Amino acid sequence: MAYIIAEPCIGVKDTACVKVCPVDCIYDGDGWDQLYIHPDECIDCGACEPECPVEAIFAAENTPDKWKSFIQKNADQFKQ
């Protein structure tokens, strides 16, 4: 499963994670209140997770229960 970005990113949008992503799968869309990881592009390398200053990035399977809704929220950002 891919990594996801959860609630702590809202309003912060620190791009340290973007800088270390080897496949450029972290996006900041127009009008988005947080960054999102494209689940089909993420290679599960985990490089982004330790870079997040607000600890908002999780492997989908390790996402805390209170933020599990962000798994679908990340995926929904990239539906065509």
VEXLO-328792 format. One record per residue (C-alpha): z, x, y. Coordinates in pm, 1 decimal, decimal comma. Layout:
<pts>
((Z X Y)) ...
</pts>
This chain:
<pts>
((0,0 0,0 0,0)) ((-50,6 101,7 358,9)) ((203,3 188,4 622,1)) ((286,7 -73,5 883,6)) ((429,6 -76,8 1234,6)) ((717,2 -317,5 1298,0)) ((909,0 -476,3 1585,0)) ((1067,5 -162,2 1737,0)) ((720,1 -62,8 1862,7)) ((688,0 -375,8 2077,9)) ((680,0 -272,0 2441,7)) ((706,8 99,0 2353,1)) ((368,4 191,4 2204,9)) ((444,9 563,4 2184,9)) ((129,7 737,4 2060,5)) ((287,2 1032,4 1878,1)) ((186,6 862,3 1552,6)) ((-174,2 827,3 1666,9)) ((-196,2 1200,1 1735,4)) ((-98,9 1298,8 1379,0)) ((-296,7 1038,7 1184,2)) ((-569,1 1226,5 992,3)) ((-790,4 917,3 957,8)) ((-739,8 756,1 1300,5)) ((-624,7 423,2 1154,7)) ((-363,5 344,1 1423,7)) ((-494,5 122,8 1701,3)) ((-390,7 -5,2 2043,7)) ((-603,5 -309,7 2120,1)) ((-650,9 -480,9 2454,5)) ((-356,7 -709,0 2517,6)) ((-160,6 -596,1 2212,5)) ((213,5 -552,8 2265,8)) ((240,3 -286,1 1995,8)) ((31,1 -42,5 1793,4)) ((-109,3 -150,8 1456,7)) ((-218,1 35,0 1142,9)) ((-542,4 -82,0 982,1)) ((-440,6 -141,5 618,1)) ((-787,8 -74,0 477,4)) ((-815,6 261,0 655,9)) ((-463,0 395,2 597,1)) ((-452,8 660,1 323,1)) ((-73,5 638,4 276,1)) ((-17,2 999,5 376,8)) ((300,7 918,8 572,2)) ((228,8 1164,2 854,2)) ((295,4 896,1 1115,6)) ((637,7 781,6 997,2)) ((851,4 1077,7 1112,2)) ((668,1 1094,2 1446,1)) ((776,2 748,9 1564,0)) ((1061,9 786,2 1816,0)) ((1178,0 425,9 1761,0)) ((1151,5 431,7 1378,3)) ((903,4 143,1 1368,0)) ((676,1 276,6 1092,1)) ((737,5 198,7 726,4)) ((553,2 214,1 398,1)) ((479,8 -155,0 338,4)) ((688,2 -159,9 21,2)) ((986,0 -7,2 208,0)) ((977,2 -237,7 509,8)) ((1323,2 -381,4 586,7)) ((1352,7 -751,8 505,8)) ((1396,8 -845,7 871,3)) ((1052,0 -700,1 950,8)) ((854,7 -799,8 638,3)) ((649,2 -1043,7 849,8)) ((494,7 -739,4 1020,0)) ((311,0 -649,6 697,4)) ((91,8 -956,4 743,5)) ((91,4 -919,6 1121,9)) ((-62,3 -570,4 1089,6)) ((-327,7 -697,8 847,5)) ((-407,7 -999,6 1065,5)) ((-499,9 -778,7 1361,7)) ((-805,3 -654,6 1172,6)) ((-940,3 -972,7 1014,0)) ((-1299,3 -1043,1 1115,7)) 
</pts>
